[in-house]
Amino acid sequence: MTRVGLLGYGIAGRVFHAPLIASTEGMDLAAIVTANPERQAQARAAHPDAKIVTADELFDLDLDLVVVATPNRTHVEYAKRAIAQGVAVVVDKPFAPTSAEAAELVAAARAAGVPLTVFQNRRWDSDFLTVRAVLGRLGEVRRFESRYERWVPEIWDNWRELGDPAEAGGLLYDLGAHLVDQALQLFGPVTTVYAELDRRRPGAQVDDDVFVALTHANGVRSHLWASAHAAGNGPRFRVLGSEGAFEVHGLDEQEDALAAGRRPTGADWGREDRTGRLGILGDTTEVPVEPGSYQRFYAELQAGATPVDPAEAVTALRVIEAAFLSAHENRVVTL
């Protein structure tokens, strides 16, 4: 068995990592770190065989894998501790507050011969897998549009809303980490970045309304949106090519299923009734979305693979940093 220690039991730890680890054959969720009494009770109820420990106690245990699902400011510290002990590491996105720190982690893991990967679970979203499947039917892709838009008009009590740069809060780091990663996965390296970052909600300390335009080396233009202040949502994806277009609305349902207590087992996991539209103008056909499969991340890891190359997360952070610079200086940034 692969003995796993989970640092953090907030949304990332409780909703994503813990249930996925516990559902992966060959993995044992041995320990969970959370100082919050309510979350401790939740962890004991959901995972009675796991020890509830402090971070220092976790690093004293005999573990095979450490999962860092703590606030962004602590990612580097905990990942370095695991690497120093020779223990494989999963770090939740964003990998680190800066690309320089992320590159240091990659170098340290390589020097120590320690497996290191980043939890980019939305590579296994139902709609993203569908885009991958239909991409070859669109001819030469010219434009890619991707959105995570929500209606959260009130600021909530969470470190993601704090303005200290060390927190790496705000939507560009949070949802933007997925948007940029997906664009890079589909269309490769980026040559220029332009961004508009706004604070729409009264009292907001961080960006809560984001637009990023990427020009890829192959000529594709990606337009990416993230908003906490969108009372009406656009399509999740729209892809325009020389021979047709693809469009899909709505969001992958796996997060809601996990939050409701379902586990990624059985043939129906990740299946949805959603469809996208593929074709030209009014001449379109309905395309069922592919089943989502978040469980593949830990299954691949357990099989000895690296589900996400951490060097790709370093590249994505460089794009995010260029977006911050673009918005601050109101200019296009060349990479």
KEZA-352340 format. One line per 5 residues: for each residue z, y, x of N, C-alpha, C, CB. Coordinates in pm, whole numbers, plus 50000, padded with zeros to 5 digits. Glycine has a CB too. Example, Ala and Ser with C-alpha at 12.3 -4.5 7.8 and 13.67 -1.06 7.14 Angstrom:
% KEZA-352340
50780:49431:51319:50780:49550:51230:50780:49670:51320:50905:49553:51131; 50708:49775:51285:50714:49894:51367:50787:50003:51290:50572:49940:51408
% end
This chain:
% KEZA-352340
50000:49880:50083:50000:50000:50000:50000:50125:50087:50121:50000:49906; 49928:50227:50041:49931:50358:50105:50044:50438:50043:49794:50432:50089; 50147:50467:50122:50263:50541:50072:50232:50691:50080:50392:50506:50153; 50241:50757:49965:50199:50897:49953:50318:50985:49922:50091:50912:49845; 50327:51097:49993:50425:51200:49963:50354:51323:49909:50507:51237:50088
50401:51373:49795:50338:51487:49728:50426:51609:49739:50310:51454:49579; 50376:51712:49806:50444:51840:49818:50399:51932:49706:50417:51905:49956; 50487:51958:49611:50455:52048:49501:50434:51975:49371:50333:52129:49535; 50496:52028:49264:50480:51966:49132:50457:52074:49026:50606:51880:49096; 50377:52174:49065:50330:52272:48968:50207:52214:48898:50297:52408:49035
50117:52302:48856:49997:52255:48785:49918:52159:48873:49909:52374:48743; 49897:52194:48999:49816:52108:49087:49882:51972:49106:49796:52176:49223; 50010:51972:49138:50078:51846:49164:50099:51762:49040:50209:51871:49229; 50145:51826:48932:50180:51753:48810:50058:51706:48732:50265:51840:48722; 49958:51794:48717:49844:51763:48631:49737:51684:48705:49785:51891:48576
49713:51719:48832:49603:51655:48905:49650:51545:48999:49526:51759:48983; 49722:51583:49103:49747:51488:49212:49833:51369:49171:49814:51558:49326; 49948:51395:49109:50039:51284:49078:49974:51177:48990:50164:51336:49009; 49912:51213:48878:49851:51108:48797:49733:51039:48863:49806:51165:48666; 49655:51113:48943:49541:51051:49010:49588:50954:49118:49450:51158:49072
49690:50994:49195:49745:50905:49297:49803:50780:49232:49854:50977:49381; 49884:50799:49128:49950:50687:49061:49850:50591:48997:50046:50739:48956; 49729:50640:48967:49628:50555:48903:49534:50490:49002:49549:50637:48805; 49549:50519:49131:49459:50467:49232:49512:50335:49288:49439:50569:49347; 49434:50232:49275:49475:50100:49324:49501:50106:49474:49368:49993:49291
49616:50055:49515:49651:50054:49656:49732:50173:49701:49529:50047:49737; 49755:50272:49611:49835:50389:49646:49969:50384:49575:49761:50518:49610; 50073:50424:49646:50209:50429:49593:50261:50571:49608:50302:50328:49667; 50286:50638:49495:50343:50772:49498:50492:50757:49530:50321:50849:49362; 50526:50769:49658:50660:50736:49706:50759:50850:49693:50654:50692:49848
50711:50976:49705:50804:51089:49707:50735:51213:49653:50857:51114:49849; 50815:51297:49586:50767:51422:49530:50864:51533:49570:50752:51413:49375; 50808:51645:49615:50889:51762:49651:50875:51868:49544:50847:51818:49790; 50986:51904:49481:50991:52021:49394:51135:52065:49383:50930:51991:49254; 51159:52195:49396:51296:52248:49389:51333:52290:49247:51311:52366:49483
51235:52297:49159:51258:52342:49022:51321:52231:48940:51126:52389:48957; 51441:52252:48882:51509:52145:48807:51426:52090:48690:51640:52197:48755; 51356:52178:48619:51274:52132:48506:51161:52042:48556:51216:52253:48428; 51098:52081:48666:50990:51999:48720:51043:51869:48780:50912:52077:48825; 51164:51874:48836:51226:51751:48885:51243:51652:48771:51361:51781:48950
51288:51700:48657:51305:51612:48540:51172:51557:48494:51374:51688:48426; 51069:51642:48494:50936:51596:48455:50884:51490:48550:50838:51714:48450; 50906:51511:48680:50860:51415:48780:50932:51281:48766:50881:51470:48920; 51063:51285:48743:51139:51160:48726:51092:51084:48603:51290:51189:48715; 51062:51157:48496:51017:51091:48373:50879:51029:48389:51017:51189:48257
50791:51100:48455:50653:51053:48468:50636:50951:48579:50560:51170:48493; 50718:50964:48686:50703:50877:48804:50841:50830:48849:50629:50953:48921; 50902:50740:48772:51042:50701:48799:51063:50632:48933:51090:50610:48691; 50959:50576:48991:50974:50506:49119:50963:50599:49239:50870:50396:49130; 50925:50724:49216:50911:50820:49326:51044:50889:49353:50802:50925:49294
51076:50907:49481:51195:50982:49518:51169:51131:49502:51237:50950:49664; 51267:51205:49453:51258:51351:49448:51333:51404:49569:51317:51409:49314; 51262:51468:49660:51318:51505:49790:51284:51649:49824:51267:51411:49899; 51345:51699:49931:51307:51829:49986:51189:51808:50082:51428:51897:50059; 51129:51918:50123:51017:51907:50218:51062:51843:50348:50955:52045:50245
51177:51883:50400:51226:51825:50526:51252:51676:50510:51354:51897:50572; 51309:51637:50396:51334:51495:50371:51203:51417:50361:51415:51476:50243; 51102:51479:50302:50973:51410:50290:50916:51377:50427:50873:51497:50211; 50926:51473:50520:50868:51449:50653:50951:51352:50736:50855:51581:50727; 51069:51314:50687:51149:51210:50753:51116:51070:50701:51297:51239:50735
51037:51062:50594:51003:50933:50534:50886:50868:50609:50967:50949:50385; 50874:50738:50592:50762:50663:50650:50646:50668:50552:50802:50515:50682; 50556:50763:50571:50445:50786:50479:50311:50766:50550:50452:50927:50419; 50211:50734:50470:50074:50720:50522:49987:50841:50489:50010:50594:50465; 50028:50915:50387:49948:51028:50340:50040:51134:50284:49843:50983:50234
50015:51260:50322:50086:51374:50265:49986:51460:50189:50159:51457:50375; 50020:51495:50067:49935:51580:49983:50002:51715:49967:49908:51514:49843; 49934:51820:50007:49988:51956:50003:49934:52026:49879:49952:52036:50132; 50022:52037:49778:49984:52101:49651:50083:52213:49619:49980:51998:49535; 50123:52284:49721:50220:52392:49714:50145:52526:49704:50315:52391:49837
50216:52639:49687:50148:52769:49688:50065:52789:49814:50250:52882:49675; 49958:52863:49800:49859:52877:49907:49918:52921:50041:49753:52974:49865; 50021:53005:50036:50078:53059:50160:50139:52950:50248:50183:53163:50127; 50171:52833:50190:50237:52726:50265:50142:52615:50307:50349:52667:50182; 50016:52622:50270:49922:52514:50300:49915:52483:50449:49784:52550:50248
49900:52587:50528:49880:52567:50672:50006:52509:50736:49843:52700:50741; 50121:52563:50701:50248:52516:50758:50267:52367:50734:50366:52595:50699; 50252:52323:50610:50278:52183:50577:50170:52091:50634:50286:52165:50425; 50046:52138:50632:49939:52055:50689:49961:52035:50839:49800:52120:50664; 50004:52139:50908:50032:52127:51052:50145:52028:51078:50067:52264:51113
50248:52030:50994:50359:51937:51013:50313:51792:50997:50473:51967:50913; 50229:51768:50898:50179:51632:50878:50092:51588:50995:50099:51624:50747; 50004:51677:51039:49916:51644:51152:49998:51614:51277:49817:51760:51180; 50102:51694:51300:50186:51674:51418:50255:51538:51416:50291:51785:51427; 50279:51485:51296:50342:51355:51283:50241:51241:51274:50432:51353:51162
50112:51276:51281:50009:51173:51277:49984:51116:51140:50045:51064:51369; 50017:51191:51035:50003:51144:50898:49880:51210:50834:50131:51175:50815; 49798:51130:50767:49679:51182:50699:49718:51288:50596:49601:51068:50632; 49628:51385:50574:49662:51500:50489:49552:51530:50389:49688:51623:50574; 49594:51556:50265:49509:51618:50164:49566:51756:50137:49501:51531:50031
49482:51859:50144:49526:51996:50115:49452:52044:49991:49501:52092:50236; 49526:52095:49894:49462:52150:49774:49382:52273:49812:49567:52183:49665; 49284:52307:49728:49207:52428:49752:49289:52549:49708:49071:52424:49677; 49267:52670:49764:49185:52692:49883:49255:52634:50004:49156:52841:49903; 49178:52581:50095:49227:52509:50212:49335:52588:50286:49113:52478:50305
49312:52719:50304:49404:52806:50379:49378:52950:50336:49385:52790:50534; 49469:53042:50365:49445:53182:50329:49329:53246:50405:49568:53262:50354; 49296:53195:50525:49185:53251:50602:49102:53140:50662:49238:53344:50713; 48978:53170:50692:48889:53071:50753:48935:53038:50895:48744:53121:50755; 48996:53135:50964:49044:53110:51100:49155:53005:51099:49095:53240:51166
49250:53019:51005:49357:52920:50994:49302:52784:50953:49463:52967:50892; 49203:52783:50864:49142:52658:50822:49074:52589:50939:49041:52683:50709; 49003:52667:51021:48936:52610:51138:49038:52553:51237:48848:52715:51207; 49153:52620:51250:49259:52569:51337:49309:52433:51289:49376:52668:51344; 49324:52418:51158:49369:52290:51103:49267:52180:51131:49392:52302:50952
49140:52211:51113:49035:52112:51140:49039:52068:51286:48896:52168:51104; 49052:52167:51376:49057:52136:51519:49180:52053:51554:49055:52264:51601; 49294:52088:51494:49418:52015:51523:49409:51871:51474:49538:52085:51456; 49352:51852:51356:49339:51716:51303:49244:51632:51388:49290:51720:51158; 49135:51694:51430:49040:51620:51515:49104:51582:51649:48912:51705:51539
49177:51675:51708:49241:51648:51837:49345:51537:51826:49306:51775:51891; 49413:51532:51711:49517:51432:51691:49463:51302:51633:49624:51488:51600; 49336:51302:51592:49279:51183:51530:49337:51155:51393:49299:51065:51619; 49376:51262:51321:49439:51248:51190:49338:51279:51080:49562:51342:51178; 49323:51192:50981:49233:51221:50868:49281:51344:50791:49223:51099:50774
49186:51431:50758:49216:51555:50687:49106:51580:50586:49230:51675:50785; 49144:51613:50463:49043:51645:50362:49099:51750:50267:49000:51518:50284; 49012:51803:50181:49048:51912:50091:49017:51869:49948:48971:52044:50127; 49108:51899:49856:49094:51855:49718:49002:51951:49643:49232:51847:49648; 48872:51925:49649:48773:52000:49572:48732:51912:49453:48647:52040:49661
48824:51897:49360:48804:51801:49251:48685:51834:49162:48927:51793:49167; 48647:51962:49157:48541:51997:49062:48401:51958:49111:48545:52145:49033; 48393:51895:49226:48267:51828:49261:48243:51709:49169:48270:51781:49408; 48349:51665:49100:48339:51551:49009:48356:51594:48864:48443:51446:49044; 48330:51722:48834:48321:51769:48695:48200:51706:48628:48313:51923:48689
48212:51682:48499:48102:51623:48422:47977:51709:48428:48144:51601:48277; 47992:51840:48407:47875:51927:48402:47812:51947:48540:47913:52062:48342; 47895:51951:48644:47840:51965:48779:47762:51840:48819:47952:51993:48880; 47815:51723:48786:47743:51599:48813:47611:51595:48737:47829:51476:48776; 47609:51655:48618:47485:51660:48539:47384:51752:48603:47515:51707:48395
47430:51867:48653:47339:51957:48725:47277:51884:48843:47414:52084:48773; 47357:51814:48919:47304:51736:49032:47196:51639:48985:47418:51659:49102; 47221:51575:48870:47129:51471:48822:46995:51528:48776:47193:51395:48708; 46995:51651:48720:46871:51706:48664:46800:51800:48761:46901:51780:48536; 46860:51830:48873:46805:51933:48962:46661:51904:49003:46892:51945:49085
46631:51779:49028:46496:51743:49071:46390:51755:48965:46496:51605:49122; 46431:51781:48841:46336:51792:48730:46299:51938:48700:46394:51728:48606; 46353:52031:48779:46333:52173:48751:46227:52237:48840:46463:52246:48768; 46168:52160:48930:46075:52218:49026:46151:52291:49135:45976:52314:48956; 46095:52400:49184:46161:52480:49288:46267:52568:49223:46059:52566:49366
46393:52546:49257:46501:52624:49197:46499:52765:49254:46639:52556:49222; 46506:52862:49163:46504:53004:49204:46642:53070:49187:46400:53080:49122; 46712:53034:49076:46840:53101:49050:46940:53000:48993:46821:53220:48952; 47064:53012:49039:47174:52927:48994:47284:53017:48942:47225:52833:49108; 47327:52996:48819:47436:53073:48760:47551:52980:48726:47388:53149:48633
47672:53024:48760:47790:52939:48740:47907:53027:48699:47824:52859:48869; 47982:52982:48597:48090:53064:48542:48216:52982:48515:48044:53131:48413; 48331:53043:48546:48460:53001:48493:48519:53123:48425:48556:52942:48606; 48505:53132:48296:48551:53250:48221:48659:53208:48122:48434:53320:48148; 48768:53284:48122:48882:53254:48037:48933:53382:47971:48995:53187:48118
49013:53364:47868:49075:53478:47801:49226:53467:47822:49038:53482:47647; 49275:53536:47926:49419:53537:47960:49457:53684:47976:49451:53453:48092; 49470:53758:47866:49485:53904:47876:49619:53950:47930:49465:53965:47743; 49720:53863:47930:49851:53900:47981:49875:53837:48119:49961:53856:47883; 49933:53912:48208:49967:53861:48341:50081:53761:48326:50006:53977:48439
50069:53646:48392:50173:53544:48380:50255:53538:48507:50112:53407:48349; 50375:53485:48493:50472:53482:48603:50437:53367:48696:50617:53468:48549; 50358:53397:48798:50311:53294:48889:50271:53359:49021:50192:53215:48828; 50287:53286:49132:50253:53342:49263:50106:53381:49274:50288:53243:49372; 50020:53319:49192:49877:53354:49196:49851:53498:49154:49797:53260:49107
49949:53561:49088:49934:53699:49041:49992:53800:49140:50000:53714:48905; 50046:53753:49252:50111:53843:49347:50010:53904:49444:50219:53769:49425; 50031:54031:49478:49933:54104:49557:49943:54088:49707:49944:54245:49525; 50049:54028:49759:50062:54008:49904:49947:53922:49954:50199:53942:49939; 49867:53970:50049:49753:53891:50098:49792:53752:50147:49683:53965:50209
49915:53735:50194:49959:53605:50243:49963:53501:50132:50096:53617:50306; 49974:53547:50007:49977:53453:49894:49839:53395:49864:50031:53523:49770; 49733:53463:49909:49595:53422:49876:49582:53400:49726:49557:53292:49952; 49630:53498:49650:49623:53491:49505:49493:53551:49453:49741:53562:49444; 49483:53559:49321:49364:53615:49258:49258:53511:49229:49305:53722:49344
49161:53550:49146:49061:53454:49099:48959:53415:49204:48989:53511:48982; 48929:53503:49299:48829:53467:49400:48878:53349:49483:48796:53587:49491; 49007:53349:49519:49063:53236:49591:49079:53114:49500:49197:53273:49653; 49117:53138:49375:49151:53028:49284:49024:52961:49230:49237:53080:49168; 48961:53022:49132:48839:52965:49075:48718:52985:49166:48811:53025:48938
48719:53094:49243:48607:53118:49334:48592:53009:49437:48624:53249:49403; 48702:52946:49476:48695:52836:49573:48609:52722:49519:48835:52783:49607; 48614:52700:49387:48529:52598:49325:48384:52647:49312:48584:52560:49186; 48369:52769:49264:48235:52823:49242:48153:52826:49371:48243:52964:49183; 48214:52875:49478:48143:52883:49605:48115:52744:49659:48225:52964:49708
48214:52655:49652:48194:52519:49702:48079:52451:49630:48323:52436:49684; 48072:52463:49499:47965:52398:49424:47829:52454:49461:47989:52413:49273; 47820:52586:49477:47692:52647:49515:47647:52598:49652:47703:52800:49514; 47741:52591:49746:47706:52543:49880:47665:52396:49878:47824:52563:49976; 47731:52318:49795:47696:52177:49784:47553:52158:49733:47794:52105:49692
47514:52239:49639:47381:52225:49580:47270:52284:49666:47379:52290:49444; 47296:52401:49726:47186:52476:49786:47205:52514:49932:47164:52600:49707; 47314:52471:49992:47328:52485:50136:47371:52622:50184:47202:52451:50198; 47348:52649:50313:47402:52768:50379:47362:52898:50313:47358:52771:50522; 47449:52998:50332:47431:53130:50272:47400:53231:50382:47557:53173:50192
47307:53322:50353:47272:53426:50450:47331:53562:50416:47123:53438:50462; 47342:53594:50286:47401:53722:50246:47494:53703:50127:47291:53823:50212; 47592:53795:50120:47693:53790:50014:47712:53931:49959:47830:53732:50067; 47712:53941:49826:47747:54067:49759:47850:54034:49652:47619:54138:49697; 47953:54119:49636:48058:54088:49539:48110:54213:49471:48172:54015:49607
48155:54193:49347:48227:54295:49271:48358:54233:49225:48143:54348:49148; 48471:54291:49267:48603:54239:49232:48680:54348:49158:48680:54192:49359; 48733:54314:49041:48804:54412:48960:48939:54359:48915:48720:54451:48839; 49027:54453:48877:49155:54423:48815:49151:54481:48675:49276:54480:48899; 49125:54397:48576:49103:54445:48440:49233:54457:48359:49008:54352:48369
49330:54371:48386:49451:54368:48304:49552:54472:48355:49513:54227:48306; 49619:54541:48264:49718:54642:48307:49824:54580:48397:49785:54707:48184; 49846:54643:48513:49946:54595:48605:49900:54486:48699:50062:54548:48530; 49776:54446:48692:49727:54338:48778:49733:54379:48924:49582:54299:48740; 49784:54289:49009:49791:54314:49153:49676:54250:49229:49923:54264:49208
49604:54158:49162:49498:54082:49228:49373:54083:49141:49544:53936:49258; 49262:54042:49200:49137:54038:49126:49146:53940:49011:49020:54001:49218; 49106:53984:48891:49104:53896:48775:48968:53895:48705:49212:53936:48677; 48871:53963:48766:48734:53966:48713:48640:53973:48834:48711:54088:48615; 48562:53867:48854:48490:53847:48980:48343:53819:48955:48553:53732:49060
48258:53883:49035:48115:53848:49040:48074:53839:49186:48027:53952:48963; 48008:53729:49222:47961:53709:49359:47815:53666:49356:48048:53604:49434; 47732:53732:49435:47592:53696:49447:47566:53644:49589:47499:53817:49415; 47512:53524:49596:47482:53461:49725:47332:53444:49739:47553:53324:49738; 47281:53470:49857:47143:53432:49890:47151:53318:49990:47062:53554:49949
47094:53205:49952:47096:53088:50038:46979:53092:50136:47092:52959:49955; 46994:53020:50246:46889:53019:50349:46757:52966:50294:46933:52935:50468; 46763:52881:50191:46641:52825:50132:46579:52915:50026:46670:52690:50073; 46637:53033:50004:46581:53129:49909:46644:53129:49772:46438:53104:49895; 46722:53026:49738:46790:53023:49608:46894:53134:49602:46856:52885:49584
46903:53198:49487:47007:53298:49465:47111:53241:49369:46947:53431:49409; 47237:53242:49408:47346:53197:49324:47423:53317:49272:47440:53101:49400; 47443:53322:49140:47525:53424:49078:47647:53356:49017:47445:53505:48970; 47766:53398:49062:47889:53329:49028:47986:53427:48961:47954:53267:49154; 48046:53383:48850:48142:53466:48777:48274:53391:48759:48084:53508:48641
48384:53464:48767:48515:53413:48728:48591:53528:48662:48595:53356:48853; 48653:53500:48550:48723:53608:48479:48841:53552:48401:48626:53682:48386; 48949:53629:48399:49062:53601:48312:49059:53692:48191:49193:53617:48389; 48953:53771:48178:48947:53872:48072:48814:53865:47999:48967:54014:48131; 48769:53741:47971:48641:53721:47903:48667:53671:47761:48551:53621:47983
48652:53761:47663:48675:53723:47524:48557:53643:47467:48699:53847:47440; 48448:53639:47541:48332:53557:47504:48274:53497:47630:48224:53640:47427; 48244:53369:47626:48201:53299:47747:48051:53275:47751:48273:53167:47758; 47994:53292:47871:47855:53255:47892:47843:53107:47921:47794:53337:48006; 47723:53060:47956:47707:52918:47988:47785:52882:48114:47558:52884:48007
47838:52760:48117:47907:52714:48238:47809:52710:48354:47971:52572:48216; 47692:52653:48332:47585:52653:48431:47454:52692:48366:47572:52515:48500; 47373:52768:48439:47233:52790:48403:47154:52785:48533:47210:52927:48327; 47054:52697:48537:46972:52681:48657:46827:52705:48618:46991:52538:48721; 46761:52797:48690:46622:52833:48661:46533:52786:48774:46608:52985:48640
46431:52709:48739:46337:52658:48838:46194:52690:48803:46353:52510:48853; 46101:52650:48890:45959:52681:48869:45898:52600:48756:45881:52657:48997; 45965:52490:48716:45908:52404:48611:45999:52387:48491:45876:52269:48669; 46111:52458:48489:46200:52445:48375:46337:52498:48407:46209:52302:48331; 46426:52485:48308:46562:52536:48321:46659:52434:48264:46578:52673:48252
46783:52446:48308:46890:52364:48251:47008:52455:48222:46931:52249:48348; 47072:52433:48106:47186:52515:48066:47288:52426:47995:47141:52632:47974; 47416:52448:48028:47523:52373:47962:47641:52466:47940:47565:52248:48045; 47705:52453:47825:47821:52536:47790:47947:52451:47788:47799:52605:47652; 48062:52520:47786:48189:52451:47778:48243:52413:47914:48176:52328:47692
48358:52344:47914:48425:52306:48037:48450:52155:48041:48557:52382:48052; 48453:52102:48162:48491:51963:48181:48627:51938:48115:48495:51926:48333; 48644:51821:48053:48764:51792:47974:48870:51713:48049:48725:51717:47851; 48849:51683:48176:48944:51597:48247:49080:51663:48267:48888:51556:48380; 49081:51793:48297:49210:51861:48317:49295:51853:48192:49188:52008:48357
49236:51881:48076:49312:51874:47951:49360:51732:47924:49226:51923:47834; 49277:51633:47955:49316:51493:47933:49433:51455:48022:49198:51399:47959; 49429:51496:48149:49539:51466:48241:49666:51538:48198:49501:51507:48384; 49653:51664:48157:49770:51741:48114:49833:51681:47989:49730:51886:48087; 49752:51614:47906:49803:51551:47784:49863:51413:47811:49692:51539:47682
49859:51368:47937:49921:51242:47971:49827:51124:47983:50022:51210:47871; 49698:51147:47962:49602:51037:47979:49581:51009:48128:49467:51071:47912; 49539:50889:48159:49515:50848:48297:49369:50804:48314:49611:50734:48337; 49314:50827:48436:49171:50800:48458:49142:50652:48476:49121:50876:48579; 49170:50576:48374:49141:50433:48374:49059:50400:48250:49272:50348:48379
48984:50294:48257:48903:50255:48143:48763:50313:48148:48970:50296:48015; 48672:50248:48080:48531:50286:48085:48502:50419:48016:48446:50178:48024; 48593:50464:47928:48565:50587:47853:48617:50712:47924:48627:50578:47716; 48685:50695:48039:48738:50813:48107:48625:50908:48148:48820:50772:48229; 48643:51036:48120:48548:51137:48161:48426:51152:48071:48502:51109:48297
48416:51067:47969:48299:51076:47880:48322:51187:47777:48273:50940:47808; 48217:51264:47749:48225:51376:47656:48108:51372:47559:48228:51510:47732; 48125:51445:47450:48015:51458:47353:47923:51575:47387:48071:51477:47212; 47959:51653:47490:47878:51771:47525:47739:51732:47571:47947:51851:47634; 47647:51820:47544:47511:51803:47597:47465:51936:47657:47412:51755:47486
47370:51927:47750:47302:52043:47803:47161:52047:47750:47303:52043:47956; 47091:52157:47776:46952:52171:47733:46862:52179:47855:46934:52297:47643; 46760:52097:47856:46667:52090:47968:46526:52112:47918:46677:51954:48041; 46453:52206:47978:46316:52228:47936:46270:52370:47960:46300:52194:47791; 46173:52414:47879:46113:52546:47892:46122:52618:47758:45966:52536:47940
46189:52733:47756:46203:52816:47637:46249:52731:47518:46072:52887:47604; 46171:52727:47409:46211:52650:47291:46184:52502:47302:46143:52702:47171; 46105:52464:47399:46069:52322:47415:46171:52254:47507:45924:52306:47472; 46289:52223:47451:46396:52165:47532:46442:52033:47471:46514:52263:47544; 46505:51955:47553:46566:51830:47508:46715:51834:47541:46496:51707:47575
46792:51763:47459:46935:51754:47482:46964:51648:47588:47010:51721:47350; 47047:51684:47684:47083:51593:47793:47234:51569:47788:47040:51651:47932; 47279:51446:47762:47423:51421:47763:47481:51447:47901:47453:51275:47719; 47602:51505:47906:47663:51528:48036:47709:51396:48096:47783:51626:48023; 47704:51390:48228:47752:51272:48300:47903:51258:48283:47714:51281:48451
47956:51137:48288:48102:51123:48281:48169:51189:48403:48141:50973:48274; 48273:51267:48379:48350:51323:48488:48430:51214:48558:48443:51433:48438; 48462:51236:48684:48523:51126:48760:48614:51178:48872:48415:51036:48819; 48720:51251:48835:48815:51299:48935:48878:51184:49014:48924:51380:48868; 48889:51067:48953:48953:50953:49019:48878:50910:49145:48962:50836:48924
48753:50951:49158:48675:50910:49275:48730:50970:49404:48530:50951:49258; 48797:51087:49395:48849:51150:49517:48946:51056:49588:48917:51284:49484; 49050:51013:49518:49150:50928:49583:49099:50785:49603:49278:50925:49500; 49008:50739:49519:48950:50606:49541:48872:50604:49671:48858:50566:49422; 48794:50709:49697:48719:50716:49823:48814:50728:49942:48623:50836:49820
48919:50807:49926:49016:50823:50034:49083:50689:50065:49122:50929:49997; 49120:50615:49961:49185:50486:49981:49090:50386:50047:49234:50431:49847; 48960:50403:50024:48860:50314:50083:48828:50350:50228:48733:50316:50001; 48890:50457:50279:48869:50494:50419:48766:50603:50440:48829:50376:50495; 48713:50659:50332:48613:50765:50342:48682:50902:50342:48511:50756:50225
48605:51005:50375:48653:51143:50366:48580:51208:50248:48629:51224:50501; 48645:51219:50131:48573:51266:50012:48520:51408:50024:48662:51258:49893; 48590:51492:50100:48544:51630:50124:48563:51660:50272:48623:51734:50034; 48454:51695:50339:48460:51733:50480:48534:51867:50491:48316:51742:50543; 48646:51874:50562:48720:52001:50569:48640:52113:50633:48848:51981:50645
48542:52079:50716:48458:52184:50775:48381:52259:50666:48359:52123:50877; 48348:52190:50557:48280:52257:50445:48372:52358:50378:48232:52153:50342; 48502:52329:50374:48599:52423:50318:48613:52546:50407:48735:52356:50299; 48601:52529:50538:48603:52643:50630:48484:52735:50599:48599:52595:50778; 48367:52676:50583:48247:52754:50551:48263:52829:50421:48124:52663:50543
48319:52763:50319:48340:52828:50190:48436:52946:50202:48394:52728:50087; 48539:52932:50284:48632:53043:50305:48565:53161:50375:48753:52997:50386; 48472:53133:50464:48398:53243:50528:48314:53319:50426:48307:53189:50641; 48259:53248:50330:48184:53314:50222:48278:53397:50136:48109:53209:50134; 48395:53343:50104:48494:53416:50024:48540:53542:50099:48615:53326:49992
48564:53531:50227:48603:53649:50306:48492:53753:50308:48639:53609:50449; 48367:53708:50315:48255:53802:50310:48248:53871:50174:48122:53729:50339; 48285:53798:50068:48287:53857:49934:48394:53965:49924:48311:53749:49828; 48512:53940:49980:48616:54044:49981:48568:54167:50058:48746:53989:50045; 48505:54147:50173:48454:54259:50253:48347:54335:50177:48399:54208:50387
48256:54262:50111:48150:54325:50034:48206:54414:49925:48057:54220:49974; 48303:54362:49850:48360:54439:49740:48436:54561:49792:48453:54351:49656; 48506:54544:49903:48585:54655:49960:48495:54766:50013:48675:54604:50071; 48385:54727:50075:48297:54827:50138:48173:54858:50054:48253:54779:50275; 48162:54791:49939:48050:54815:49846:47914:54800:49917:48062:54956:49783
47896:54685:49981:47772:54659:50050:47743:54510:50056:47777:54718:50190; 47620:54477:50090:47582:54338:50112:47626:54298:50252:47428:54317:50093; 47689:54183:50265:47737:54133:50393:47647:54022:50441:47883:54084:50383; 47603:54030:50564:47518:53925:50623:47604:53829:50702:47408:53987:50715; 47583:53702:50680:47658:53600:50753:47579:53552:50874:47692:53481:50660
% end
